[in-house]
Amino acid sequence: SEDAGNLTEPVDIAVLNSIARARRWQQYIDEGRFRNMQELADKLKFNRSYVARIIRLNNLSPKIVRLFLAGKAPEGLSLTKLLQHIPEDWNEQDVEFGVAG
């Protein structure tokens, strides 16, 4: 049964934390704190592939980010799915991830 007193939708903290991390890591590179993803990965003790997949979350459309912030992302759209492939085109993202217009 649903709790009638809970008016907020559950948010996917893993996705939101990863989006924040992606933005922070890209900012580190843009500011010159690290020359590239490999240097950042070495410093953070992550492999470069993981760092690259997280940074690609910066390509998510603002609409999809807002859906995650509101707890209204399409069912099944998990961090695992997002890290597999993100189309560059925002309209293609809507189709691939099942986001209604």
C-alpha positions as CSV (number, residue, x, y, z in Angstrom):
1,S,0.0,0.0,0.0
2,E,1.1,3.5,-0.7
3,D,1.8,6.0,2.1
4,A,-0.7,8.8,1.5
5,G,1.5,11.1,3.5
6,N,4.5,10.7,1.1
7,L,3.9,13.1,-1.7
8,T,7.4,12.9,-3.2
9,E,8.5,10.4,-5.8
10,P,11.5,8.3,-5.0
11,V,14.6,9.5,-6.8
12,D,17.4,7.4,-8.1
13,I,20.3,8.5,-5.9
14,A,22.8,6.4,-7.9
15,V,22.0,8.2,-11.1
16,L,21.9,11.7,-9.5
17,N,25.2,11.1,-7.7
18,S,26.8,9.9,-11.0
19,I,25.5,12.9,-12.9
20,A,26.9,15.2,-10.2
21,R,30.2,13.3,-10.4
22,A,30.3,13.6,-14.2
23,R,29.9,17.3,-14.0
24,R,32.5,17.7,-11.4
25,W,35.0,15.5,-13.2
26,Q,34.5,17.3,-16.5
27,Q,35.0,20.6,-14.7
28,Y,38.3,19.4,-13.3
29,I,39.5,18.6,-16.8
30,D,38.1,21.9,-18.2
31,E,39.9,23.9,-15.5
32,G,43.1,22.1,-16.2
33,R,43.4,20.4,-12.8
34,F,43.9,17.2,-14.8
35,R,45.1,17.1,-18.4
36,N,42.8,14.3,-19.5
37,M,40.6,11.4,-18.3
38,Q,43.5,9.1,-17.9
39,E,45.3,11.4,-15.5
40,L,42.0,11.9,-13.6
41,A,41.4,8.2,-13.4
42,D,44.9,7.6,-12.1
43,K,44.4,10.1,-9.4
44,L,41.0,8.8,-8.4
45,K,42.2,5.2,-8.6
46,F,39.4,4.3,-11.1
47,N,40.0,2.7,-14.5
48,R,39.8,5.1,-17.5
49,S,36.9,3.3,-19.0
50,Y,34.7,3.9,-15.9
51,V,35.7,7.6,-15.8
52,A,34.8,7.9,-19.5
53,R,31.4,6.2,-19.0
54,I,30.6,8.5,-16.0
55,I,31.7,11.7,-17.9
56,R,29.4,10.7,-20.8
57,L,26.4,11.3,-18.5
58,N,27.1,15.0,-19.2
59,N,25.5,14.2,-22.6
60,L,22.1,13.5,-21.0
61,S,19.4,15.8,-22.2
62,P,18.2,18.4,-19.7
63,K,14.7,16.8,-19.9
64,I,16.0,13.4,-18.8
65,V,18.0,15.0,-16.0
66,R,14.9,16.8,-14.8
67,L,12.9,13.6,-14.8
68,F,15.6,12.0,-12.6
69,L,15.5,15.0,-10.3
70,A,11.7,14.8,-10.0
71,G,11.8,11.0,-9.4
72,K,9.9,10.5,-12.7
73,A,12.4,8.7,-14.9
74,P,11.1,5.9,-17.0
75,E,10.9,2.6,-15.3
76,G,13.9,0.5,-16.0
77,L,16.1,3.5,-16.9
78,S,18.9,2.7,-14.5
79,L,22.5,3.8,-14.1
80,T,23.6,0.5,-15.6
81,K,21.5,1.2,-18.7
82,L,22.7,4.8,-19.0
83,L,26.4,3.7,-18.7
84,Q,26.0,1.3,-21.6
85,H,25.1,3.8,-24.3
86,I,23.8,7.4,-24.5
87,P,22.9,8.7,-27.9
88,E,24.4,12.2,-28.6
89,D,21.1,13.5,-30.1
90,W,18.6,14.4,-27.3
91,N,15.6,13.3,-29.5
92,E,17.2,9.9,-30.0
93,Q,17.7,9.7,-26.2
94,D,13.9,10.2,-25.7
95,V,13.2,7.3,-28.1
96,E,15.9,4.9,-26.7
97,F,15.1,5.6,-23.1
98,G,11.3,5.7,-23.5
99,V,10.7,9.3,-22.6
100,A,7.4,10.7,-23.7
101,G,7.4,13.9,-25.7
